[in-house]
Amino acid sequence: MENEYQTLQTIFHIVKYDTHPETYLCSPREIILRQSQDWDTIQQHLQLLVNQELVVVKQLDKVAVCITHKGIEKAKSLVQSHRPIFSFSINPVS
């Protein structure tokens, strides 16, 4: 998976339980806390995602990122196409 799509999935996971995910103003802090890349790299990813119309970056008092409907659909398709190869189950010890 391309790195910018990992950033897209991060944003999607932040907003997916909101009643209006496309209007959720995601802060840089929320993204940084969930990714291992630095802010400069994340900004590069965001620009690539903006170019694909998957997110919108707004300069308010602070930077805010909104996922678009197209971005939500892309993130969902990435989740569906990248199922884990293995899974864990925890059985209680008797």
C-alpha positions as CSV (number, residue, x, y, z in Angstrom):
1,M,0.0,0.0,0.0
2,E,1.3,3.5,-0.9
3,N,2.3,5.6,2.1
4,E,-0.3,8.3,1.4
5,Y,-3.0,5.7,1.6
6,Q,-1.8,4.8,5.1
7,T,-2.3,8.4,6.1
8,L,-5.8,8.3,4.4
9,Q,-6.7,5.2,6.5
10,T,-5.4,6.9,9.6
11,I,-7.8,9.9,8.9
12,F,-10.6,7.5,8.1
13,H,-10.1,5.6,11.4
14,I,-10.2,8.9,13.3
15,V,-13.5,10.0,11.7
16,K,-15.4,6.8,10.9
17,Y,-17.6,6.8,14.0
18,D,-18.5,10.4,13.7
19,T,-22.1,11.0,12.6
20,H,-20.8,13.3,9.8
21,P,-17.3,12.1,9.0
22,E,-16.9,14.5,6.0
23,T,-17.3,17.5,8.3
24,Y,-15.1,16.3,11.1
25,L,-12.1,18.7,11.4
26,C,-9.2,16.4,12.0
27,S,-6.2,18.1,13.7
28,P,-2.6,17.4,12.8
29,R,-2.1,16.2,16.3
30,E,-4.6,13.4,15.9
31,I,-2.9,12.2,12.7
32,I,0.7,12.5,14.2
33,L,-0.2,10.5,17.3
34,R,-1.4,7.6,15.1
35,Q,1.4,7.5,12.6
36,S,5.2,6.8,12.8
37,Q,6.1,9.4,10.2
38,D,7.0,13.0,11.0
39,W,4.8,16.0,10.2
40,D,6.8,16.9,7.0
41,T,6.2,13.4,5.6
42,I,2.5,13.5,6.6
43,Q,2.1,16.9,4.9
44,Q,3.6,15.4,1.7
45,H,1.0,12.6,1.9
46,L,-1.8,15.1,2.5
47,Q,-0.8,17.0,-0.6
48,L,-1.0,13.8,-2.7
49,L,-4.4,13.0,-1.1
50,V,-5.6,16.6,-1.9
51,N,-4.5,16.2,-5.5
52,Q,-6.6,13.0,-5.7
53,E,-9.6,14.8,-4.0
54,L,-9.5,12.3,-1.1
55,V,-9.1,15.0,1.6
56,V,-9.4,18.7,2.0
57,V,-6.9,20.7,4.0
58,K,-8.3,23.8,5.6
59,Q,-6.3,26.6,7.2
60,L,-8.4,27.9,10.0
61,D,-6.9,29.2,13.3
62,K,-5.0,25.9,13.0
63,V,-4.7,23.4,10.1
64,A,-7.6,21.0,9.9
65,V,-8.1,18.0,7.6
66,C,-11.4,16.8,6.3
67,I,-11.9,13.5,4.5
68,T,-14.1,13.7,1.4
69,H,-16.8,11.2,0.3
70,K,-14.3,9.9,-2.3
71,G,-11.7,9.5,0.4
72,I,-14.1,7.5,2.6
73,E,-14.9,5.2,-0.3
74,K,-11.2,4.7,-1.1
75,A,-10.3,4.0,2.6
76,K,-13.1,1.5,2.8
77,S,-11.9,-0.3,-0.3
78,L,-8.4,-0.4,1.0
79,V,-9.6,-2.0,4.3
80,Q,-11.6,-4.6,2.3
81,S,-8.7,-5.4,0.0
82,H,-6.1,-5.8,2.7
83,R,-7.5,-8.4,5.0
84,P,-5.0,-9.8,7.6
85,I,-3.2,-12.9,6.5
86,F,-3.4,-14.3,10.1
87,S,-5.6,-13.7,13.1
88,F,-5.2,-14.3,16.8
89,S,-7.6,-15.8,19.2
90,I,-7.3,-15.8,22.9
91,N,-8.5,-18.8,24.8
92,P,-8.9,-18.6,28.5
93,V,-6.5,-20.8,30.5
94,S,-8.2,-23.4,32.6
